[in-house]
């Protein structure tokens, strides 16, 4: 396997399988927009979201501007740059990758896996077609864009220059168009400056008191503007190696900066939701352009209109006209006294709600969620679908209304980082949960025996249903079966557009694909390399996971007055129902099972089926014996894991007590018990 990919093989990190529950086409950003790029030639806006998706918008029409989604990342997309006159887009993500896209057609051409942690920022030298990337691994890598565009999905190992010396995580990066200066900002609170042509360190600039979140260089690389979480904007002279001006125009952290071509005006936004235009030479001259309703994450200057594209944490993108700062008669100012120059944007791209709360119901199949619009929805993990939109309901009330006295072990984990439901499956607990076909509501014939299925195993088979290796060969023609009735078909089906992700546990993504594409030539090759052995075992080899055993003690109830001779420790599947234990008591302890069976057989002329015989035995047993736990009478339909979780509620082995219901049964029970005691 190629070194840039990684796999689930020996000596590697553990691999988990994840999938996202979502609509087929996600037309709106969720959870916030981190980056913007504008193409004036095509009037297209590119936006990068915390929902892991890059979207393309047509800025000529406000009615339905959505053009396309660019999907390949698996975590926040933190920055994007448009290169090669708008033909190529480079993206940086928290999934630790940098990706190269055909910007016009919206597909990913290659993935660069050089970084070892979140990639937070990109910088672009237009004149040299050079891109730099940086992030939480403290490294800065320089990429030649023309080399990157020649890479392919399977051949993308590329040598690169790197700039070293950062002591902390990098959150901002800038390079001037000729590519003579590069500056990074970090949690170290300093600006570090290099010459990207020689990779030599030039200087370190101190002054900020918090994380440096935004940077802009002038064309010749002599001046730099920085915005920080400390609430200030600083102007630095690189020739003098010092800060020459500090602008205090914001009340809180400055997260986004843009400057005009002549470097005479700086546009800024951040946590305080205000967007200011400030005269760099005379900072007292400034204009409050607008006030957003949510913190500002990114600004993109459109010089031809002129206007500013503004991205916020509520996932909306707005275009505001801009006004050149007015001269003021006094140097004294108060932010509160300013009124925005504009109260309405020229263009709005609406964001979508993101899921902020979730609750996994006791059946460990359905999840209730609440989003940023306070809307509640119900989701089915096994079919990777939204079941119902419940609207603006009380979240706690909806949870209570759906609570059942049933216990199923945890077998998956939930992640809301992208504003969508992402489900993670790990080897350690994926196979912990078994359920009966009847409980799952799957079609079955009335006389069919109660069948248990491992729901983690069933879901993995559904997620990889279209992978040829997962399909059982048809014995008649030797080809992989595609018929719905074939043994390869899973119990459930998930939507074909469901993204399936293989990644190192707590680490980098190895491979992402849509469920329906698993039969593609490249996808097959990468799946063969990436799918971990524990998944292959159940999906390809069709091996069933082992049942979970539960130990328990079975004792006569104290009310019977009988003291057991010895305390036998029994063991059974944790899914076995209480009625099976009642049958055991009736048949083995009371010694009644064989009589009941023969009576039933005789009354039916000896023609009865085995299943019916068992059913009769069970119904007779339930009339004769009851089981208790902590002095609570148990429902025969309850399984042992539910009894242990809801009724036993203790750490030691589960203890069940039995007692006969009728007086005559009690007498025979006492007699039978004394006989057994005599034998022992």
PEZI-V197983 format. One record per run of one state. SS is the DSSP state (H for helix, E for strand, - for the rest). FROM is the first residue (numbers start at 1). LEN is the number of residues. If there is no record, write none. Layout:
BEGIN
<<SS:FROM:LEN> <SS:FROM:LEN>>
END
This chain:
BEGIN
<<-:1:14> <E:15:7> <-:22:11> <E:33:7> <-:40:4> <E:44:6> <-:50:3> <E:53:6> <-:59:7> <E:66:6> <-:72:5> <E:77:7> <H:84:3> <-:87:1> <E:88:6> <-:94:4> <E:98:5> <-:103:4> <E:107:6> <-:113:6> <E:119:7> <-:126:4> <E:130:6> <-:136:4> <E:140:5> <H:145:5> <-:150:11> <E:161:3> <-:164:6> <E:170:6> <-:176:6> <E:182:5> <-:187:3> <E:190:6> <-:196:4> <E:200:7> <-:207:5> <E:212:6> <-:218:5> <E:223:6> <-:229:4> <E:233:5> <-:238:4> <E:242:6> <-:248:6> <E:254:6> <-:260:5> <E:265:6> <-:271:3> <E:274:6> <-:280:6> <E:286:6> <-:292:4> <E:296:7> <-:303:4> <E:307:6> <-:313:4> <E:317:5> <-:322:13> <H:335:3> <-:338:9> <E:347:3> <-:350:5> <E:355:6> <-:361:5> <E:366:6> <-:372:4> <E:376:5> <-:381:4> <E:385:7> <-:392:3> <H:395:7> <-:402:11> <E:413:3> <-:416:5> <E:421:5> <-:426:8> <E:434:3> <H:437:4> <-:441:11> <E:452:3> <H:455:9> <-:464:4> <H:468:3> <-:471:2> <E:473:1> <-:474:6> <E:480:1> <-:481:18> <E:499:6> <-:505:4> <E:509:6> <H:515:5> <-:520:1> <H:521:10> <-:531:2> <H:533:7> <-:540:9> <E:549:8> <-:557:1> <H:558:3> <-:561:8> <E:569:5> <-:574:3> <E:577:1> <H:578:12> <-:590:3> <H:593:11> <-:604:6> <H:610:15> <E:625:5> <-:630:2> <E:632:2> <-:634:5> <E:639:1> <H:640:9> <-:649:5> <E:654:7> <-:661:2> <H:663:17> <-:680:1>>
END
